[in-house]
């Protein structure tokens, strides 16, 4: 469950399956609308693999912390507890 003001709750309500389903839905809508999309802040291998199969309509970007920051790191960091 999302805890307002607590970024460490992010993995609880935006887990890998939820991220993948959202990207699948976005691709489906883009195909239906004949749109080209750019997906920001991809954070899972599954999303990258899925998007690689849809290069004709989708470009993608991510940053190192989207691929490496884990909930364990967030919980251990005092910076996230403010």
Secondary structure, DSSP 8 states (H G I E B T S, - for coil): ---TT-GGGHHHHS-HHHHHHHHHHHHHHHHHHT--EEE-S---HHHHHHHHTTTTTEEE---HHHHH--HHHHHH-GGGG-
